[in-house]
Amino acid sequence: MPTVAAGEYYEFHAERVVSRPGQPILVRTAVEVGPHISIEEARRQVSRGKDVYTPAKHDAYLLALHLFATPPIEDPPHDEFYFSHFHPGGVHPLYDHDRPGRRRATEGPGHVFFGGRG
């Protein structure tokens, strides 16, 4: 995982497309934390169904809380390879798992991931 700073936000990629344009799609896993983004961009991305990451739980909670009137629901890591996260407004997103690369929810907001794995 790249160096990250508390209070900052980053794109989160469940898979990352690493192939060159025009070549067959090649994806990598375990490189979830992506480029740095502003808080405003993090809000836009989560509200549009994308996932974001921040190292601090408090920052993740505040971001998720800002998007809905109802409190977010915390979800622990699903196993040792996953991150804890919040579901803004308690809404669990529906993803198109057949689309390679950085997923976007087909329904609902994205996740706000935080902390370390498992």
C-alpha positions as CSV (number, residue, x, y, z in Angstrom):
1,M,0.0,0.0,0.0
2,P,1.4,3.5,-0.8
3,T,2.1,6.0,1.9
4,V,-1.2,7.6,3.0
5,A,-1.8,10.5,5.4
6,A,-4.5,10.8,8.0
7,G,-7.2,13.3,7.0
8,E,-6.7,12.6,3.3
9,Y,-8.8,10.7,0.9
10,Y,-7.9,8.3,-2.0
11,E,-9.6,6.4,-4.8
12,F,-10.3,2.8,-3.9
13,H,-10.0,0.2,-6.6
14,A,-11.2,-3.4,-6.0
15,E,-9.3,-4.3,-9.1
16,R,-7.0,-2.1,-11.1
17,V,-6.7,-2.4,-14.9
18,V,-3.0,-2.4,-15.7
19,S,-3.1,-3.3,-19.4
20,R,-2.2,-0.7,-22.1
21,P,-5.0,0.8,-24.2
22,G,-6.0,-1.5,-27.1
23,Q,-4.6,-4.6,-25.4
24,P,-6.6,-7.4,-23.7
25,I,-7.9,-6.3,-20.2
26,L,-5.4,-7.3,-17.5
27,V,-6.3,-6.5,-13.9
28,R,-4.4,-6.7,-10.6
29,T,-5.8,-7.1,-7.1
30,A,-4.3,-6.0,-3.8
31,V,-3.5,-2.5,-5.1
32,E,-6.7,-1.0,-3.8
33,V,-5.5,2.4,-2.6
34,G,-5.3,4.7,-5.6
35,P,-4.5,8.4,-6.2
36,H,-5.1,11.1,-3.7
37,I,-8.4,13.1,-4.1
38,S,-9.9,16.1,-2.4
39,I,-12.7,15.7,0.2
40,E,-15.1,17.2,-2.4
41,E,-14.1,14.7,-5.0
42,A,-14.4,11.9,-2.4
43,R,-18.0,13.0,-1.7
44,R,-18.8,13.1,-5.4
45,Q,-17.3,9.7,-6.1
46,V,-19.1,7.9,-3.2
47,S,-22.4,9.5,-4.0
48,R,-22.0,8.3,-7.6
49,G,-21.3,4.7,-6.6
50,K,-17.5,4.6,-6.4
51,D,-15.5,3.5,-3.4
52,V,-13.0,5.7,-1.6
53,Y,-10.4,5.1,1.2
54,T,-9.1,7.1,4.1
55,P,-6.8,5.8,6.8
56,A,-8.8,7.2,9.8
57,K,-12.1,5.7,10.9
58,H,-13.3,9.1,12.1
59,D,-12.7,10.7,8.6
60,A,-14.5,7.8,6.9
61,Y,-17.5,8.2,9.3
62,L,-17.7,11.9,8.6
63,L,-17.6,11.4,4.9
64,A,-20.3,8.7,4.9
65,L,-22.4,10.8,7.3
66,H,-22.3,13.8,5.0
67,L,-24.0,12.0,2.2
68,F,-27.3,10.9,3.8
69,A,-29.5,12.1,6.6
70,T,-29.4,8.7,8.3
71,P,-26.2,7.5,10.0
72,P,-23.9,5.2,8.1
73,I,-23.5,1.5,9.0
74,E,-20.1,0.2,9.8
75,D,-19.1,-3.2,8.3
76,P,-16.1,-5.0,9.6
77,P,-13.6,-6.6,7.2
78,H,-15.1,-9.7,5.5
79,D,-11.8,-11.5,6.1
80,E,-8.1,-10.8,6.6
81,F,-7.7,-9.5,3.1
82,Y,-10.4,-6.8,3.3
83,F,-10.8,-3.4,4.9
84,S,-13.4,-2.1,7.4
85,H,-15.8,0.3,5.8
86,F,-19.0,2.3,6.1
87,H,-22.2,2.1,4.1
88,P,-23.5,5.7,3.8
89,G,-27.1,5.8,5.0
90,G,-26.9,2.1,5.7
91,V,-27.5,1.5,1.9
92,H,-25.5,-1.5,0.5
93,P,-24.5,-0.9,-3.1
94,L,-25.2,-3.2,-5.9
95,Y,-22.2,-3.7,-8.3
96,D,-21.9,-5.0,-11.8
97,H,-19.2,-7.6,-11.1
98,D,-18.7,-8.4,-14.8
99,R,-17.2,-5.0,-15.4
100,P,-13.4,-5.2,-14.9
101,G,-11.4,-2.5,-13.2
102,R,-12.7,0.2,-10.8
103,R,-16.3,-0.8,-10.2
104,R,-19.3,1.7,-9.9
105,A,-22.4,0.7,-8.0
106,T,-25.4,0.3,-10.3
107,E,-27.6,1.2,-7.3
108,G,-26.7,3.0,-4.1
109,P,-23.6,4.9,-3.0
110,G,-20.1,3.4,-2.8
111,H,-18.2,2.3,0.2
112,V,-15.9,4.4,2.5
113,F,-13.0,2.1,3.4
114,F,-10.6,2.9,6.2
115,G,-7.7,1.5,8.3
116,G,-5.7,-1.5,7.5
117,R,-6.6,-5.0,6.2
118,G,-8.5,-7.4,8.4
